[in-house]
Amino acid sequence: MKIKKGFKVSTMKIIKKIILFIFILGFIFSGYIAYCYFSKKPVPFFGRKITGAYYSIGSSTSKKPLEWNIKQTKVFNREANKIAGNLLMADPFLHEYNGKWYAFFEIMNGKHADIGVAVEENGSWKYLGIALDESVHLSYPFMLKKDGITYMIPETKRHEQVRLYKTDNFPFDWKVDKVLIDKERLVDATLFEKDKVSYILATKNEELKLYYSDSLHGTWQEHPSSPLKTGNYTRSAGRVFQEDGKTIRFAQDHFGGYGRAVYGFSIDSISKTYYKETQLPNNPILKNQGDSWAKNGMHHIDIHKLPNGTYKAIYDGYGYGTEKITFSFSNNF
């Protein structure tokens, strides 16, 4: 009987220690979740869904292409341009035309998204209106100039096409010039050239796809290494940056919630048959910025080198307005 009693006492002590350990572990974990919540960082095992806040856009300059002081951002002035606070403004791209900088971007009222355009005048952005409006959702207006002609490749996933547009009345009246990729529901198509070959990075169902062609207006086909990646870092976050032999693609970081940050990946080797990349050591390039217009995250950047050797970029931030954050057991890729 004494042995059984001693055994019971010993067992109870072990159970109490286990309960205490679980309580302490739960307390620490709860505290960490609270810390992540209030600092707007990814929450372990949960995804953040933010409502009541909206994307806005801003621009700035820097001496280094991968280092940006968001506090110096020239944020798009909604009040001066009479743009409602509940309109989303995201995915901005810069384009220089006749000595002036223009910004093309997604502008969305919650149900329908068009491509808006603004011009930089006297150090501020002036909204000009809707550059492209179609029956489907439009976003990510990738801008490029080829052989003296300005083109746009907006996201037209609901057309099941990647379309090339051009205009005779810049910055308005865009018309389809060519269907580059047909019968594919791709988002965020990003074009770049390397060693006289044209490439397009685009995303389908959390897969990073790669296509190539001998020219912009040539025949496009999927790369043998495609899809390059699945899951996170598969959605493009702006124009591919190329300088001094380096080619860097930018990707959205969605861990813990959509549009959290921008990461850079060095495309170390690429050809019609091969692809290799490595993640940059100084990631993220952009991320949430405290209690500011970008307090919930940033998910896009477009960088251009200026004649004086500095760099000009436009990017978006998620935080205009008052947000409400809820959680789910999904990481919301």
N, C-alpha and C positions, 0 to 999 in steps of 0.2 A: 504493500500500500504506500509506503514511503517513497518507493521508486516511481510509482505512477504519479504521486503528487508532485514530486520534483520534476518529472517529465512535463506535467501540465504547466507548472510555473515557468519552466524554460521555454516551452512552446509559446506561451502568452507573451513572454518578453520578446521573442523573435517576431511574433505577429505585430506587436506594438512598434518595434523598430521598422518593420516593413511599412506600416501605415504612416509612421512619421516620415520615412524616406519619400514615400509617394506624395505626402502632403507638401514637403519641402520642394520636391521636384515640380509639382503642379504650381506652387507659388512662384517659383523661378520662371517657369515656362509662361505663366500668365503675365508676369511682369515684363518678360521679353516681348510677348505679343502686344502688350499695351505700348511699350516703347516703339515698336515698329509701326504701330497704328498712328501714334501722334507725330512721329518723325517722317511719316509717309514713305516708309521703306517696305520692301517685300515682307509679307507675313508668312512664316513657315506653315506649310500644309494648307494655306488658304489663298484664295485669289481676291483681289480688291475690285469692286465695281463701284465706280464713282459717278454720281449723278448730280446735276445742279451746278457743275463747273464746265467751262468750255475752253477749247483751244484758241489761242491767239498767236500772232506772228510778230517777229521783231528782227532787227538786223544790227550788225556791228562790224567793226574791223579789228584785225589782230596782226601782230608781227609774226605769229606762228600759226600755221593752218590747223593744228590739232589742239590748240589751247585758246579757249574763249571765256572772257569775263562777262557772264550773263548780267551782272549788275550794270554794265555799260550799254546794255541793249537799248536801241531805239525802238520801243514798242509801238506797234500800229495804234494810232489814236482813233478809237471807235467813235467817241463823241464828236470830234472835229469832222469825221467822215460820215456821220449819221448812220452808223451801223449798229443795229440792236445788240445788246449785251448777250442775248441768248442765241446768237448766230455763231456757229463753229467756223473758225478760220484756221486752216491747217495745210500741211504738205506744200509749203511755198518753194518756188524756184525763181531764181534771178535770171534776167536776160537783158543784155545791153543792146540798145537799138538807137542809132543816130545820136550817140553821145549821152543817152539817158538810161538809167537803170529802171527796169520794169519788174514787178513782182507778180507772178501768176500763182494762184492758190485755190484750194478747195474752199467754198463757202456754202454752208449747209444750215438749213432752218429746222432740222430735226427729222424731216420727211424726205427732202429732196436736196441734192447737192449739185452745184454748178461750179464752173471755173470763173473766179473773179480776177480782176487785174487792177494794179495800182502803179503809179509812177512816182519816183523820188524827185521832189522839187524843194529847193531851199532847205535841204536837210531833213525833210519830213515826207512821209508817204501820203499820197493823195489818191483816194479810191476813184477809179474811173467807171466801174460798173461790171456787168457780166460779160466776160469774153466769149464763153461757150456755154450754151444751154441745150441739152437734149432731153429726151423722154426718160433716160436712165440716169442712175447715179454716176456722177463724174468726180474724180479726185486725182491727186498726184500728177499735175500737169508738167511732165518732164519737158524742158525746153532745150533746143539745140539749134546750131547753125551749121549748115553743110553746103559747101559750094556757093556761099553768098545768100542762101535761102534759109529763112527761119522756119523751124518746124516745132510742133508740139505733139507729145505722146501722152495723152491723159489716160487714166484708168477707165476702161470701158468694159469691165468684166461682164456686165449684163448683156452686152452685145455678143459675148463669147468671142471677142476679137481683141487683138492689140492693133490699134489704128494709128497711122501717121497723118497728122493734119498740117495744112499750111494755109496762108492767107495772103490776099492782095490788098488788105486794108488793116495793117497792124495797128493796134493789138486786138482788133475785133474780126468778125466774119470768118471764122475758121471752117474749112471744109476738108473732108476726107481726101487725102492724096493717094494713100495706098493702105491696104490691109497687110500688115507685116506677118501676123500670126493669126490663123483662123481656127474656129471651133475649139477654143480653149478659154476657160474662165480664169484668167490670170489677173493678178493685182500688182500694182507698183512696178510696172515695167521700167527698167533702167538701162539705157543704152550707153555703151562705151566702145572705143576702138583700141586695139592692141596689135602691133605688128601687121598692120594693114588688113586685119580681120575685124568685122563688127560683131559685137556680142550684146545680148539682152539678158539681164537677170530679172526674173519675175517669180511670183509666188502663187502656188495653188495648193489649197488644203494643207497648210503648214509644211509644204515642201518647196525648197529653193530650186527653181528650174533655171537652166542655162540654154540659150539658143545662140546660133552663130550664122553668119552670112558673109559672102565676099564683099558686099556693099550694102548700104542702107536700103536701096530699092531692089536688092537681089532676093534670092530665094532663102528663106529662113528655115533651119532645121534644128531639132533638139540635139544637144551635145551628148555624146556617149556616156559622160560621167553624170548626167542629170538624172534624178535630182541630186544636187550637191550636198544637201543637208535637210534634216527634218526637225520639227519642233521649234525651239527658240532660235533667234538670230536668223530667221529665214525670210523676214519681210524687209525689203529695202528701206533705208532711212534717208534717201537723198542721192544726189549725183555721185558717181564714182570719182574720187579725187586722184589725179595723176600728176606727178612732178618728179623730176630727176630720176626717172626710171622706176619710180614707185607707183604702184596701183593699189588704191585702198577703197574697199567697198564699205558702206555704212549700213548697219542693220539695227532693227528695233529690238530692244530687250523687253520681253513681255513677262518675265518671271515675276510672279506676285501680282500681276495686273497689266492690262494693255497700256502700251505707250510709256513705259517707265523711264527708259534711257536709250541713248544711242551708243552703240559699240562699233569699233573699227576693226576691219580684218584686212590684212595685207595679202593681195593676190600674188603669191610668189612665183607662180608659173601657170601659164594658160596657153592653150593651142586648140586646134580643132578636135584634138583627141585626148587632151590632158588638162587637169585642173588641180591646183594645190593652193591652199591658203592657210595663214596662221593668224591667231588673234593678237591684236596689238597689246603691248604691255601697259600702256597708259590709259586703258579703258576704265570707266566710260568716258566718251568724248563729251557728252552732254548728259545731265541728269536733273532730278528735281532740285529746285532752288529755294529752299526754306519757305518763308511766308511771302511769296511773290506771285507774279502772273504765271510762273511755271512751277508752282509749289507741288503739283502732283506728278510731274514728269515732263519729259521732252522726247520727241520721237522722230525728228527730221532735221536735216541740215543740208544746205547747198553752199559750197565754198568756191570762190573765184579769186584768182590772183590778179592784183592790180598792177598797173605799169610801174609804180614806185616800189614794188617788191613786197608790199603788205598784202593782206587778204581781206576780202569782204565776204560775209556770210549772212544768210537769212535762215531762220529756224523757227520752230513753233514750240509753244509751251502750254501745258495743261493746268489751268488753275484760275482762269478768269471767272469770277463769280463765287458763290458759296456752295461748297460741295457737301454731299452726303455720301458716306462710304459704308458699303455693306460687304459682307464676306460670303464666300462659297468655298466648296472643297475642290474647286478647279483653279488652275493657275492662269486661266483666261488668256491663252495664247491667241 
